Amino acid sequence: MKRIFVIGACVFSVGQVQAQVDIATAQGIASKNMCFSCHAADHKVVGPAYRDVAEKYKGNPNAMAMLMKKVKNGGSGVWGTVQMPPNPGISDTDLKVVLTWVLAGAPKQ
């Protein structure tokens, strides 16, 4: 029984380190792509807070695909009338990292 606990603790620790790296990476990508010009994790700027986005799409299995399309193509009407400009220059890989962080509630490091 003690071995199971030790193994579980090691796996939990590795998972925590990975989550921290993903947060830093996601925030770096978001910063590089000017996402923070219109969004913040915990409050509305021009666009919605990332935590509000996470809450709106919680449990939606299509959220990732839908948000990838929205970021790439831009649009309006979901959060009001302000137009979200298209961001076609962000790679799909980078966008998935950022959106994974957003959909997790945009946790801080």
VOGU-3710 file (C-alpha; in Angstrom, 3 decimals, decimal comma):
1> mkrifvigac> 0,000/0,000/0,000  2,855/2,375/0,747  4,324/1,841/-2,719  1,103/2,819/-4,407  1,034/6,061/-2,433  4,644/6,889/-3,340  4,060/6,166/-7,017  0,861/8,217/-6,956  2,682/11,128/-5,302  5,407/11,025/-7,961
11> vfsvgqvqaq> 2,872/11,013/-10,795  1,002/13,917/-9,174  4,226/15,920/-8,859  5,143/15,363/-12,511  1,638/16,421/-13,532  1,960/19,636/-11,524  5,292/20,491/-13,178  3,813/19,828/-16,632  0,823/22,059/-15,866  3,137/24,901/-14,874
21> vdiataqgia> 5,104/24,569/-18,098  1,888/24,579/-20,153  0,671/27,711/-18,359  3,893/29,570/-19,031  3,969/28,382/-22,627  0,328/29,320/-23,218  0,793/32,766/-21,702  3,922/33,314/-23,782  2,146/32,354/-26,992  -0,863/34,534/-26,095
31> sknmcfscha> 1,428/37,450/-25,367  3,394/37,008/-28,599  0,145/36,950/-30,588  -1,273/40,071/-28,875  -4,180/38,187/-27,264  -3,764/40,168/-24,049  -4,491/43,391/-25,934  -8,183/42,470/-25,823  -8,434/39,701/-23,199  -7,378/39,005/-19,621
41> adhkvvgpay> -7,692/35,856/-17,576  -10,007/37,200/-14,917  -11,719/40,345/-16,204  -13,264/41,753/-19,357  -11,046/44,061/-21,401  -12,408/44,547/-24,922  -13,219/40,873/-25,238  -14,411/38,490/-22,543  -12,277/37,234/-19,666  -10,761/33,855/-20,450
51> rdvaekykgn> -12,391/32,437/-17,307  -15,783/33,510/-18,673  -14,969/31,769/-21,959  -14,093/28,596/-20,029  -17,373/28,772/-18,119  -19,443/29,365/-21,268  -17,959/26,375/-23,088  -17,591/24,056/-20,088  -18,603/20,538/-21,077  -18,955/21,411/-24,762
61> pnamamlmkk> -17,091/18,738/-26,746  -16,921/21,059/-29,774  -15,425/24,007/-27,891  -11,842/23,555/-29,110  -12,790/23,351/-32,806  -15,307/26,176/-32,502  -12,854/28,500/-30,730  -10,009/27,654/-33,108  -12,219/28,728/-35,991  -13,300/31,889/-34,132
71> vknggsgvwg> -9,697/32,923/-33,373  -8,479/32,206/-36,887  -11,410/33,878/-38,697  -12,531/36,491/-36,188  -16,168/37,409/-35,773  -18,730/38,991/-33,474  -22,060/38,374/-31,854  -21,152/35,805/-29,208  -19,992/38,307/-26,566  -21,506/41,487/-27,954
81> tvqmppnpgi> -21,110/43,606/-31,043  -17,374/44,298/-30,871  -15,609/42,571/-33,759  -12,831/40,121/-32,874  -10,193/40,541/-35,559  -8,988/37,421/-37,372  -5,705/35,941/-36,228  -4,699/33,626/-39,106  -0,981/33,858/-38,291  -1,069/31,731/-35,143
91> sdtdlkvvlt> -0,226/28,108/-35,850  -2,751/25,409/-35,022  -0,270/23,911/-32,560  0,200/27,195/-30,697  -3,509/27,944/-30,779  -4,334/24,552/-29,228  -1,901/25,272/-26,383  -3,507/28,657/-25,702  -7,068/27,370/-25,980  -6,324/24,396/-23,734
101> wvlagapkq> -5,182/26,913/-21,118  -8,234/29,145/-21,713  -10,691/26,243/-21,491  -9,027/25,134/-18,246  -10,037/28,491/-16,776  -6,792/30,344/-17,555  -5,040/29,291/-14,344  -2,131/31,347/-13,069  1,292/29,902/-12,418
//
